[in-house]
Amino acid sequence: MQTYRYIFLSIAMVLCASCALAQGGSTLRGTVVDAGNDEALPFANVGLFRQADSSLVQGTTTSGTGQFVFRDVPEGTYRLRVTFIGYAEQVVNNLRTSGKAIEVGKISLEPVSQELQETEITAERPLMEMDLDRKVYHVDQDIQGQSGSASEVLENIPSVSVSAEGDVSLRGSSNVTYFINGRPSALLRINPAAALQQIPASSIERIEVITNPSAKFRPDGAAGIINIVLKKDRKEGFNGTLSANAGNGGRYNTNLMLGIQKKKVNLFGNYGVRWDQRLRTISDERTYLDSTGMPESYYERNTDGRYRSVSHTANVGGEWHINNKNVFSLNGNGYYRGMDRPKEFSTVSYDLQHAVTENFLTQQDGREDEYEVEGSAGFEHQFGKEDHAIQFELNASTYSEKEWNGFNETYQYPERENYQSEVEIRKSGKQVESVVEYTLPLGEDRELEAGYEGTYNADYIRYSGTYLDTVAGNWKKDLIKSNRFRINQQLHAMYTTYGFDLENLGVMVGVRAEQSILSSHLLNTDSLIPNHYFKLYPSLHLNHEAGEGKEWQFSYTRRVNRPDGDELNPFGEYNDPRHVEAGNPALKPEQIHSVELGYQRTASKASWSSTLFYRYVFDALEEVTSTIMDSVILTTLDNLASEQAAGWESTFQGKPFRWLSVQGSGTVYYNEVNAINLGYTTPKSNVTWSARVNSNVYLPRKTLVQVTTRYNAPRLGAQGRSKGSFVCNLGARKKLWDDKASLVVTVSDVFNTSRWGEVLHTPEMDQVYVSHRRSQILYIGFTWQFGKAYQKQKEDIQFDNGQ
């Protein structure tokens, strides 16, 4: 309590002192018109950004007469950006305010529809917008992603890779924090791989990748934050979008988005359903070693599986603008996924002379059902000055997951009775989060932010195993596979950040104080394991404007990776009789120091960014594999002594020709793993890399062809390495009905090269594991946009910029 008292007093004193320094500002107004006929353009988007660091200060839409106004703008230099469907973006630079009213005048927007040598050139919002602290990926510009899932969209984002199991890694690290609409999601916290594979890409507006966030954000995740922003239609009047896609092998998905905005009230909703089927094959080859490291036996297992799933996602919400200073919002999300996953395993063991010692067939029936429901309520109050605001938000969510697996082992050699067993896994939990955020501008180019975030998580995990006793003729409980585990965690955090400008240098410093109260309860043994700790997480961000279109950025943050319930539960999870996964209640949180140095160059037809990054991890979490019993392997987690990674990341996007745009990225990084505390005599290191190229070819008659290729080189682990992979995807889109509809065709993994595998070396065995799921998928999709906003468009508008 003494620690909390000091934190609250410190922030309160800073806020009180800052309020005394608050000052007024300028008024900035103008009008947006059509350059062809000088008519006003209502509902155009107008953003006011700081010239120095491109941060958004205010945003609005034009009135019915095309007018906009910004009030109480602090003294400084700003940039206006105006966008509207069917028109080229217009930017007004170097607007200086000094307490007086500024009349910008008319801003003319040019309709963008050009023809050059019978080739139609259409203006599109870029696939990716690059900033020095984050990358914003616009899903509506990814043709391949429009028919797929969130997981498939992530595969196309620079620095992100996705394994065959759906596990996501960022810059080589799987330690990633996921947000939905800027807030943590219960389901993505518990089972991110499964959830990401079921969220329809058509329900996503954009994905933000923040690699080194400030103290304002949670420090969880060594690699950073992936924020998935769902669509919310905010156009005036009633509007909607309906999309449907059909693929080979029984794959279908559809999504409906509706929105209505009337004066002070905005209501929106989104519903999607997805049917999916996947064939998957796995090859598992092991060589068991004796105490001298020499082979003593061999093991081969081949798996054929079929995954059939259906998922439903829904999002509803509303905003009530009580007046120009107060906004109240409500939002709710729902998610359900059901999956059948029958498999067949063929297992053969050999002795040193390759004579068969065991040969059996395992048939598995499996079923998963899971759901999540979450809701949030928010209130925002604007004080007298622009950007002087306070926000309150309350979020609550609950989830439930049930998984059942039945196994039947039939022995061909040696002769023995069939063995039948079942395992049922139930997971449930809830999360409650309360947030208070306060923003205070302090005169010219200075701003203070402070806030509190309190989170309570409760998770309950139950394993139940049974087997058929062939002698007694009945089913009995398997005590080894049955257990119950609870974990409760409270997290109380307070943060403050202070940003200011020194000529061409922008500075933001921050600190976040967190108290974690964690309690793990092993119910079978009635063992209670407490783990409480207090930590400070500082951050520093520097931004230097080196000239027109040239920016440098430096950042340092301290971050953490806290083990979740599965990772702390010591009892085994038997998804497969020959492979058991278990947690480790003695795990310590990873402590991470992250540094980045970035440069960005922007020109009229191209932009380029380059970033050097370094990450040092104390008590790094790493999977450790060992052999238990006969041909059964155990995968668990342990803390390594340390791990460090350094690398260089570069991204380029440009339009060398009017009919071609290209976006490419590459990452090279060095990874070193120090597992001396686990018995390895020396640290292990390697250099690996990844690359992506996305090309858009604009053809006549509003047709766009998109080609995406990516390669991930092998990556190092504590006990081995992963294998490399190459994928090429192809897509095409044709716009119809005055751009109110579009037809999409996509082909994923054109050359059928997608594979995921790893090679492990332990003192007990060598293993080569290769997984391949059917990834050659043809989708045909149709999207229709309807409503008032689309009826307002002029007949000569021939493109949609995705707003």
Beta strands, then each sheet from edge to edge (+ up, - down):
strand 1: 26-34
strand 2: 45-50
strand 3: 56-61
strand 4: 67-73
strand 5: 76-83
strand 6: 90-97
strand 7: 102-109
strand 8: 113-116
strand 9: 119-122
strand 10: 128-130
strand 11: 135-138
strand 12: 160-162
strand 13: 168-170
strand 14: 176-180
strand 15: 183-184
strand 16: 204-210
strand 17: 224-230
strand 18: 237-247
strand 19: 251-262
strand 20: 265-289
strand 21: 295-323
strand 22: 326-340
strand 23: 343-351
strand 24: 356-382
strand 25: 389-413
strand 26: 419-441
strand 27: 446-469
strand 28: 474-502
strand 29: 505-522
strand 30: 527-547
strand 31: 550-561
strand 32: 573-576
strand 33: 579-581
strand 34: 590-602
strand 35: 606-618
strand 36: 621-628
strand 37: 632-639
strand 38: 642-657
strand 39: 660-674
strand 40: 684-699
strand 41: 703-712
strand 42: 716-717
strand 43: 720-722
strand 44: 725-736
strand 45: 741-748
strand 46: 756-761
strand 47: 765-773
strand 48: 777-787
sheet 1: 4+ 1- 7-
sheet 2: 3+ 2- 5+ 6-
sheet 3: 8+ 9-
sheet 4: 10+ 11- 16+ 17- 14- 15+
sheet 5: 12+ 13-
sheet 6: 42+ 43- 46+ 47- 20+ 19- 18+ 48- 45+ 44- 41+ 40- 39+ 38- 35+ 34- 31+ 30- 29+ 28- 27+ 26- 25+ 24- 22+ 21- 23+
sheet 7: 32+ 33- 37- 36+
end
